[in-house]
Amino acid sequence: MDILCRKIPWRLSKFQKARQRKRLRAVDTVVATLDKALAKQSITTKAVERWKEEMPIEQEMVPKDKYTIFDRKEKKYRKSIRKLPKWTRVSQRVNPPGY
């Protein structure tokens, strides 16, 4: 049986970091546009309000939170965001306090 051995570097390249920041900013603009459009019609949505309360925008995030995620099984409790399945589509903005 042939097993494909994939080596995933623990560090993101500068291009991957740039694309990650771009994705985070894109989500921020979608949420801001949606909030503005709903506010124009005097409508509020729980999901949008909760997102705005809980999730920091890209500029407020420290680099450690942009590029790594909390994992209780890891040695230092952090691992590269690339180790997360579907890391380009899943939001990982909030981590436990102190990690």
N, CA, C and O atoms as CSV, one atom per row, in Angstrom:
chain,resi,resn,atom,element,x,y,z
A,1,MET,N,N,0.851,-1.169,0.000
A,1,MET,CA,C,0.000,0.000,0.000
A,1,MET,C,C,0.902,1.238,0.000
A,1,MET,O,O,1.767,1.394,0.861
A,2,ASP,N,N,0.684,2.091,-0.960
A,2,ASP,CA,C,1.439,3.334,-1.020
A,2,ASP,C,C,0.717,4.426,-0.245
A,2,ASP,O,O,-0.465,4.691,-0.464
A,3,ILE,N,N,1.437,5.035,0.642
A,3,ILE,CA,C,0.867,6.125,1.430
A,3,ILE,C,C,1.584,7.402,1.041
A,3,ILE,O,O,2.813,7.476,1.064
A,4,LEU,N,N,0.815,8.385,0.690
A,4,LEU,CA,C,1.390,9.670,0.325
A,4,LEU,C,C,1.784,10.417,1.596
A,4,LEU,O,O,0.932,10.738,2.424
A,5,CYS,N,N,3.042,10.685,1.741
A,5,CYS,CA,C,3.530,11.378,2.926
A,5,CYS,C,C,3.576,12.878,2.629
A,5,CYS,O,O,4.384,13.337,1.822
A,6,ARG,N,N,2.722,13.613,3.274
A,6,ARG,CA,C,2.680,15.049,3.052
A,6,ARG,C,C,3.436,15.756,4.164
A,6,ARG,O,O,3.161,15.563,5.348
A,7,LYS,N,N,4.360,16.549,3.770
A,7,LYS,CA,C,5.112,17.311,4.746
A,7,LYS,C,C,4.564,18.726,4.766
A,7,LYS,O,O,4.659,19.460,3.782
A,8,ILE,N,N,4.005,19.088,5.872
A,8,ILE,CA,C,3.430,20.419,6.017
A,8,ILE,C,C,4.381,21.237,6.875
A,8,ILE,O,O,4.581,20.910,8.045
A,9,PRO,N,N,4.970,22.285,6.332
A,9,PRO,CA,C,5.864,23.110,7.149
A,9,PRO,C,C,5.098,23.750,8.306
A,9,PRO,O,O,3.928,24.104,8.163
A,10,TRP,N,N,5.754,23.893,9.431
A,10,TRP,CA,C,5.079,24.459,10.600
A,10,TRP,C,C,4.916,25.959,10.475
A,10,TRP,O,O,4.143,26.563,11.218
A,11,ARG,N,N,5.635,26.568,9.542
A,11,ARG,CA,C,5.581,28.012,9.376
A,11,ARG,C,C,4.927,28.353,8.043
A,11,ARG,O,O,5.194,27.698,7.035
A,12,LEU,N,N,4.078,29.369,8.032
A,12,LEU,CA,C,3.460,29.831,6.787
A,12,LEU,C,C,4.427,30.738,6.041
A,12,LEU,O,O,5.202,31.471,6.656
A,13,SER,N,N,4.378,30.687,4.721
A,13,SER,CA,C,5.200,31.605,3.938
A,13,SER,C,C,4.571,32.988,3.963
A,13,SER,O,O,3.421,33.138,4.375
A,14,LYS,N,N,5.313,33.999,3.528
A,14,LYS,CA,C,4.780,35.366,3.553
A,14,LYS,C,C,3.588,35.504,2.614
A,14,LYS,O,O,2.706,36.330,2.850
A,15,PHE,N,N,3.556,34.705,1.554
A,15,PHE,CA,C,2.438,34.763,0.619
A,15,PHE,C,C,1.182,34.137,1.221
A,15,PHE,O,O,0.075,34.638,1.025
A,16,GLN,N,N,1.363,33.043,1.953
A,16,GLN,CA,C,0.226,32.422,2.623
A,16,GLN,C,C,-0.318,33.332,3.725
A,16,GLN,O,O,-1.529,33.419,3.927
A,17,LYS,N,N,0.578,34.001,4.427
A,17,LYS,CA,C,0.139,34.949,5.464
A,17,LYS,C,C,-0.643,36.092,4.837
A,17,LYS,O,O,-1.660,36.522,5.381
A,18,ALA,N,N,-0.179,36.582,3.707
A,18,ALA,CA,C,-0.878,37.676,3.024
A,18,ALA,C,C,-2.272,37.225,2.584
A,18,ALA,O,O,-3.241,37.971,2.726
A,19,ARG,N,N,-2.370,36.012,2.054
A,19,ARG,CA,C,-3.687,35.508,1.647
A,19,ARG,C,C,-4.595,35.298,2.847
A,19,ARG,O,O,-5.800,35.532,2.754
A,20,GLN,N,N,-4.040,34.860,3.974
A,20,GLN,CA,C,-4.839,34.685,5.191
A,20,GLN,C,C,-5.374,36.027,5.677
A,20,GLN,O,O,-6.548,36.137,6.032
A,21,ARG,N,N,-4.510,37.055,5.693
A,21,ARG,CA,C,-4.972,38.394,6.091
A,21,ARG,C,C,-6.047,38.906,5.140
A,21,ARG,O,O,-7.020,39.525,5.570
A,22,LYS,N,N,-5.869,38.648,3.852
A,22,LYS,CA,C,-6.855,39.074,2.855
A,22,LYS,C,C,-8.195,38.387,3.097
A,22,LYS,O,O,-9.244,39.022,2.984
A,23,ARG,N,N,-8.173,37.081,3.432
A,23,ARG,CA,C,-9.412,36.363,3.735
A,23,ARG,C,C,-10.101,36.944,4.962
A,23,ARG,O,O,-11.319,37.121,4.972
A,24,LEU,N,N,-9.313,37.241,6.003
A,24,LEU,CA,C,-9.892,37.816,7.223
A,24,LEU,C,C,-10.533,39.168,6.935
A,24,LEU,O,O,-11.634,39.451,7.408
A,25,ARG,N,N,-9.839,40.007,6.155
A,25,ARG,CA,C,-10.395,41.318,5.800
A,25,ARG,C,C,-11.645,41.188,4.942
A,25,ARG,O,O,-12.575,41.982,5.081
A,26,ALA,N,N,-11.676,40.193,4.054
A,26,ALA,CA,C,-12.850,39.975,3.207
A,26,ALA,C,C,-14.071,39.631,4.056
A,26,ALA,O,O,-15.168,40.131,3.808
A,27,VAL,N,N,-13.876,38.782,5.049
A,27,VAL,CA,C,-14.986,38.438,5.948
A,27,VAL,C,C,-15.430,39.674,6.719
A,27,VAL,O,O,-16.628,39.890,6.903
A,28,ASP,N,N,-14.473,40.491,7.175
A,28,ASP,CA,C,-14.817,41.723,7.896
A,28,ASP,C,C,-15.643,42.664,7.031
A,28,ASP,O,O,-16.599,43.272,7.514
A,29,THR,N,N,-15.286,42.790,5.761
A,29,THR,CA,C,-16.048,43.686,4.885
A,29,THR,C,C,-17.452,43.151,4.615
A,29,THR,O,O,-18.404,43.926,4.526
A,30,VAL,N,N,-17.586,41.831,4.484
A,30,VAL,CA,C,-18.914,41.250,4.281
A,30,VAL,C,C,-19.801,41.513,5.489
A,30,VAL,O,O,-20.961,41.898,5.341
A,31,VAL,N,N,-19.259,41.305,6.678
A,31,VAL,CA,C,-20.042,41.536,7.901
A,31,VAL,C,C,-20.409,43.023,8.025
A,31,VAL,O,O,-21.538,43.349,8.390
A,32,ALA,N,N,-19.465,43.922,7.724
A,32,ALA,CA,C,-19.745,45.357,7.799
A,32,ALA,C,C,-20.796,45.773,6.779
A,32,ALA,O,O,-21.686,46.563,7.095
A,33,THR,N,N,-20.703,45.251,5.562
A,33,THR,CA,C,-21.685,45.571,4.521
A,33,THR,C,C,-23.060,45.053,4.890
A,33,THR,O,O,-24.059,45.751,4.718
A,34,LEU,N,N,-23.114,43.844,5.391
A,34,LEU,CA,C,-24.385,43.253,5.809
A,34,LEU,C,C,-25.000,44.049,6.949
A,34,LEU,O,O,-26.205,44.301,6.954
A,35,ASP,N,N,-24.184,44.441,7.909
A,35,ASP,CA,C,-24.676,45.231,9.037
A,35,ASP,C,C,-25.196,46.584,8.573
A,35,ASP,O,O,-26.243,47.044,9.028
A,36,LYS,N,N,-24.460,47.218,7.666
A,36,LYS,CA,C,-24.882,48.523,7.151
A,36,LYS,C,C,-26.194,48.420,6.374
A,36,LYS,O,O,-27.069,49.274,6.519
A,37,ALA,N,N,-26.335,47.385,5.554
A,37,ALA,CA,C,-27.557,47.194,4.770
A,37,ALA,C,C,-28.754,46.914,5.669
A,37,ALA,O,O,-29.851,47.416,5.427
A,38,LEU,N,N,-28.537,46.108,6.709
A,38,LEU,CA,C,-29.634,45.820,7.640
A,38,LEU,C,C,-29.996,47.047,8.461
A,38,LEU,O,O,-31.167,47.265,8.770
A,39,ALA,N,N,-28.989,47.856,8.820
A,39,ALA,CA,C,-29.259,49.064,9.598
A,39,ALA,C,C,-30.057,50.073,8.780
A,39,ALA,O,O,-30.876,50.811,9.327
A,40,LYS,N,N,-29.820,50.106,7.480
A,40,LYS,CA,C,-30.582,51.005,6.593
A,40,LYS,C,C,-32.064,50.678,6.618
A,40,LYS,O,O,-32.911,51.567,6.540
A,41,GLN,N,N,-32.366,49.384,6.728
A,41,GLN,CA,C,-33.761,48.944,6.750
A,41,GLN,C,C,-34.287,48.799,8.173
A,41,GLN,O,O,-35.388,48.289,8.377
A,42,SER,N,N,-33.525,49.235,9.140
A,42,SER,CA,C,-33.887,49.166,10.566
A,42,SER,C,C,-34.128,47.731,11.025
A,42,SER,O,O,-35.065,47.451,11.773
A,43,ILE,N,N,-33.272,46.838,10.566
A,43,ILE,CA,C,-33.369,45.423,10.930
A,43,ILE,C,C,-32.075,45.027,11.638
A,43,ILE,O,O,-30.985,45.448,11.251
A,44,THR,N,N,-32.214,44.223,12.667
A,44,THR,CA,C,-31.028,43.661,13.325
A,44,THR,C,C,-31.141,42.145,13.321
A,44,THR,O,O,-32.239,41.590,13.378
A,45,THR,N,N,-30.009,41.493,13.254
A,45,THR,CA,C,-29.962,40.035,13.257
A,45,THR,C,C,-29.066,39.588,14.399
A,45,THR,O,O,-27.997,40.155,14.625
A,46,LYS,N,N,-29.512,38.566,15.114
A,46,LYS,CA,C,-28.727,38.051,16.237
A,46,LYS,C,C,-27.350,37.590,15.802
A,46,LYS,O,O,-26.359,37.849,16.484
A,47,ALA,N,N,-27.286,36.908,14.670
A,47,ALA,CA,C,-26.016,36.342,14.210
A,47,ALA,C,C,-24.996,37.436,13.906
A,47,ALA,O,O,-23.828,37.322,14.279
A,48,VAL,N,N,-25.436,38.488,13.231
A,48,VAL,CA,C,-24.516,39.577,12.890
A,48,VAL,C,C,-24.089,40.313,14.150
A,48,VAL,O,O,-22.910,40.639,14.295
A,49,GLU,N,N,-25.008,40.583,15.057
A,49,GLU,CA,C,-24.668,41.270,16.300
A,49,GLU,C,C,-23.709,40.434,17.148
A,49,GLU,O,O,-22.770,40.966,17.741
A,50,ARG,N,N,-23.950,39.134,17.200
A,50,ARG,CA,C,-23.068,38.254,17.971
A,50,ARG,C,C,-21.673,38.218,17.354
A,50,ARG,O,O,-20.674,38.234,18.073
A,51,TRP,N,N,-21.602,38.170,16.024
A,51,TRP,CA,C,-20.306,38.168,15.343
A,51,TRP,C,C,-19.542,39.439,15.678
A,51,TRP,O,O,-18.353,39.382,15.992
A,52,LYS,N,N,-20.213,40.583,15.613
A,52,LYS,CA,C,-19.550,41.857,15.883
A,52,LYS,C,C,-19.074,41.957,17.326
A,52,LYS,O,O,-18.041,42.571,17.594
A,53,GLU,N,N,-19.815,41.361,18.261
A,53,GLU,CA,C,-19.422,41.399,19.670
A,53,GLU,C,C,-18.241,40.478,19.968
A,53,GLU,O,O,-17.295,40.871,20.650
A,54,GLU,N,N,-18.305,39.246,19.450
A,54,GLU,CA,C,-17.339,38.222,19.839
A,54,GLU,C,C,-16.069,38.195,19.006
A,54,GLU,O,O,-14.989,37.940,19.539
A,55,MET,N,N,-16.177,38.450,17.718
A,55,MET,CA,C,-15.042,38.275,16.818
A,55,MET,C,C,-14.280,39.580,16.615
A,55,MET,O,O,-14.878,40.605,16.284
A,56,PRO,N,N,-12.975,39.547,16.809
A,56,PRO,CA,C,-12.173,40.744,16.536
A,56,PRO,C,C,-11.984,40.916,15.030
A,56,PRO,O,O,-12.007,39.942,14.278
A,57,ILE,N,N,-11.798,42.164,14.597
A,57,ILE,CA,C,-11.499,42.383,13.185
A,57,ILE,C,C,-10.014,42.100,12.953
A,57,ILE,O,O,-9.245,41.966,13.905
A,58,GLU,N,N,-9.626,42.012,11.706
A,58,GLU,CA,C,-8.265,41.591,11.368
A,58,GLU,C,C,-7.208,42.500,11.979
A,58,GLU,O,O,-6.170,42.013,12.426
A,59,GLN,N,N,-7.447,43.813,12.009
A,59,GLN,CA,C,-6.464,44.744,12.548
A,59,GLN,C,C,-6.299,44.595,14.056
A,59,GLN,O,O,-5.237,44.912,14.591
A,60,GLU,N,N,-7.318,44.124,14.742
A,60,GLU,CA,C,-7.257,43.961,16.203
A,60,GLU,C,C,-6.567,42.666,16.628
A,60,GLU,O,O,-6.177,42.527,17.787
A,61,MET,N,N,-6.417,41.734,15.720
A,61,MET,CA,C,-5.849,40.427,16.058
A,61,MET,C,C,-4.329,40.489,16.114
A,61,MET,O,O,-3.693,41.160,15.301
A,62,VAL,N,N,-3.760,39.787,17.074
A,62,VAL,CA,C,-2.301,39.665,17.133
A,62,VAL,C,C,-1.878,38.590,16.125
A,62,VAL,O,O,-2.657,37.681,15.837
A,63,PRO,N,N,-0.671,38.680,15.592
A,63,PRO,CA,C,-0.241,37.699,14.586
A,63,PRO,C,C,-0.351,36.244,15.052
A,63,PRO,O,O,-0.640,35.354,14.252
A,64,LYS,N,N,-0.122,36.007,16.332
A,64,LYS,CA,C,-0.214,34.648,16.859
A,64,LYS,C,C,-1.608,34.065,16.618
A,64,LYS,O,O,-1.743,32.880,16.315
A,65,ASP,N,N,-2.649,34.905,16.752
A,65,ASP,CA,C,-4.014,34.426,16.548
A,65,ASP,C,C,-4.385,34.323,15.075
A,65,ASP,O,O,-5.274,33.551,14.713
A,66,LYS,N,N,-3.716,35.090,14.227
A,66,LYS,CA,C,-4.023,35.026,12.797
A,66,LYS,C,C,-3.500,33.751,12.164
A,66,LYS,O,O,-4.142,33.184,11.279
A,67,TYR,N,N,-2.342,33.297,12.610
A,67,TYR,CA,C,-1.649,32.217,11.906
A,67,TYR,C,C,-1.554,30.912,12.680
A,67,TYR,O,O,-1.113,29.907,12.121
A,68,THR,N,N,-1.952,30.893,13.947
A,68,THR,CA,C,-1.939,29.653,14.720
A,68,THR,C,C,-3.275,29.478,15.419
A,68,THR,O,O,-4.029,30.435,15.594
A,69,ILE,N,N,-3.561,28.238,15.819
A,69,ILE,CA,C,-4.803,27.952,16.532
A,69,ILE,C,C,-4.482,27.181,17.807
A,69,ILE,O,O,-3.437,26.540,17.919
A,70,PHE,N,N,-5.389,27.257,18.748
A,70,PHE,CA,C,-5.247,26.534,20.003
A,70,PHE,C,C,-5.530,25.061,19.767
A,70,PHE,O,O,-6.482,24.703,19.073
A,71,ASP,N,N,-4.697,24.211,20.348
A,71,ASP,CA,C,-4.921,22.768,20.298
A,71,ASP,C,C,-4.398,22.177,21.595
A,71,ASP,O,O,-3.202,22.253,21.876
A,72,ARG,N,N,-5.279,21.592,22.382
A,72,ARG,CA,C,-4.879,21.101,23.704
A,72,ARG,C,C,-3.953,19.906,23.635
A,72,ARG,O,O,-3.298,19.572,24.623
A,73,LYS,N,N,-3.886,19.252,22.476
A,73,LYS,CA,C,-3.023,18.080,22.348
A,73,LYS,C,C,-1.588,18.432,21.964
A,73,LYS,O,O,-0.697,17.589,22.066
A,74,GLU,N,N,-1.359,19.661,21.527
A,74,GLU,CA,C,-0.015,20.075,21.115
A,74,GLU,C,C,0.854,20.393,22.326
A,74,GLU,O,O,0.346,20.675,23.412
A,75,LYS,N,N,2.165,20.345,22.130
A,75,LYS,CA,C,3.112,20.547,23.220
A,75,LYS,C,C,2.985,21.935,23.842
A,75,LYS,O,O,2.912,22.065,25.064
A,76,LYS,N,N,2.959,22.972,23.005
A,76,LYS,CA,C,2.819,24.340,23.516
A,76,LYS,C,C,1.407,24.888,23.317
A,76,LYS,O,O,1.195,26.100,23.361
A,77,TYR,N,N,0.466,24.013,23.105
A,77,TYR,CA,C,-0.956,24.337,22.947
A,77,TYR,C,C,-1.279,25.185,21.716
A,77,TYR,O,O,-2.383,25.722,21.628
A,78,ARG,N,N,-0.376,25.319,20.788
A,78,ARG,CA,C,-0.625,26.053,19.548
A,78,ARG,C,C,-0.129,25.223,18.381
A,78,ARG,O,O,0.869,24.512,18.491
A,79,LYS,N,N,-0.831,25.318,17.263
A,79,LYS,CA,C,-0.335,24.685,16.048
A,79,LYS,C,C,-0.642,25.584,14.866
A,79,LYS,O,O,-1.531,26.433,14.935
A,80,SER,N,N,0.088,25.399,13.791
A,80,SER,CA,C,-0.077,26.208,12.602
A,80,SER,C,C,-1.487,26.054,12.061
A,80,SER,O,O,-2.072,24.972,12.119
A,81,ILE,N,N,-2.021,27.130,11.540
A,81,ILE,CA,C,-3.397,27.099,11.034
A,81,ILE,C,C,-3.525,26.140,9.852
A,81,ILE,O,O,-4.621,25.667,9.553
A,82,ARG,N,N,-2.407,25.853,9.179
A,82,ARG,CA,C,-2.446,24.933,8.046
A,82,ARG,C,C,-2.744,23.507,8.459
A,82,ARG,O,O,-3.179,22.704,7.634
A,83,LYS,N,N,-2.518,23.178,9.716
A,83,LYS,CA,C,-2.808,21.818,10.199
A,83,LYS,C,C,-4.303,21.598,10.402
A,83,LYS,O,O,-4.744,20.460,10.559
A,84,LEU,N,N,-5.081,22.670,10.400
A,84,LEU,CA,C,-6.532,22.585,10.554
A,84,LEU,C,C,-7.156,22.197,9.218
A,84,LEU,O,O,-6.868,22.837,8.206
A,85,PRO,N,N,-8.004,21.166,9.183
A,85,PRO,CA,C,-8.658,20.835,7.925
A,85,PRO,C,C,-9.550,21.989,7.467
A,85,PRO,O,O,-10.254,22.604,8.268
A,86,LYS,N,N,-9.508,22.265,6.190
A,86,LYS,CA,C,-10.303,23.346,5.588
A,86,LYS,C,C,-9.988,24.690,6.223
A,86,LYS,O,O,-10.900,25.472,6.488
A,87,TRP,N,N,-8.722,24.972,6.473
A,87,TRP,CA,C,-8.322,26.186,7.183
A,87,TRP,C,C,-8.628,27.457,6.418
A,87,TRP,O,O,-8.644,28.537,7.009
A,88,THR,N,N,-8.874,27.358,5.113
A,88,THR,CA,C,-9.199,28.567,4.357
A,88,THR,C,C,-10.670,28.916,4.460
A,88,THR,O,O,-11.070,30.019,4.087
A,89,ARG,N,N,-11.490,27.989,4.962
A,89,ARG,CA,C,-12.934,28.239,5.015
A,89,ARG,C,C,-13.502,28.331,6.420
A,89,ARG,O,O,-14.655,28.728,6.592
A,90,VAL,N,N,-12.720,27.972,7.424
A,90,VAL,CA,C,-13.210,27.949,8.797
A,90,VAL,C,C,-12.669,29.156,9.552
A,90,VAL,O,O,-11.483,29.474,9.463
A,91,SER,N,N,-13.538,29.820,10.290
A,91,SER,CA,C,-13.088,30.988,11.058
A,91,SER,C,C,-12.491,30.546,12.383
A,91,SER,O,O,-13.146,29.863,13.170
A,92,GLN,N,N,-11.253,30.935,12.626
A,92,GLN,CA,C,-10.566,30.628,13.882
A,92,GLN,C,C,-10.021,31.922,14.449
A,92,GLN,O,O,-8.805,32.109,14.486
A,93,ARG,N,N,-10.869,32.802,14.883
A,93,ARG,CA,C,-10.418,34.106,15.368
A,93,ARG,C,C,-10.257,34.162,16.875
A,93,ARG,O,O,-9.430,34.921,17.382
A,94,VAL,N,N,-11.034,33.371,17.598
A,94,VAL,CA,C,-11.040,33.463,19.048
A,94,VAL,C,C,-10.405,32.207,19.634
A,94,VAL,O,O,-10.760,31.086,19.271
A,95,ASN,N,N,-9.468,32.415,20.537
A,95,ASN,CA,C,-8.793,31.311,21.222
A,95,ASN,C,C,-9.007,31.471,22.728
A,95,ASN,O,O,-9.357,32.561,23.182
A,96,PRO,N,N,-8.804,30.411,23.508
A,96,PRO,CA,C,-8.977,30.530,24.955
A,96,PRO,C,C,-8.046,31.594,25.541
A,96,PRO,O,O,-6.922,31.754,25.065
A,97,PRO,N,N,-8.491,32.311,26.554
A,97,PRO,CA,C,-7.628,33.333,27.160
A,97,PRO,C,C,-6.360,32.721,27.743
A,97,PRO,O,O,-6.404,31.656,28.359
A,98,GLY,N,N,-5.248,33.385,27.549
A,98,GLY,CA,C,-3.992,32.929,28.098
A,98,GLY,C,C,-3.208,32.021,27.177
A,98,GLY,O,O,-2.072,31.669,27.493
A,99,TYR,N,N,-3.778,31.629,26.045
A,99,TYR,CA,C,-3.068,30.769,25.109
A,99,TYR,C,C,-2.913,31.497,23.820
A,99,TYR,O,O,-2.338,30.960,22.873
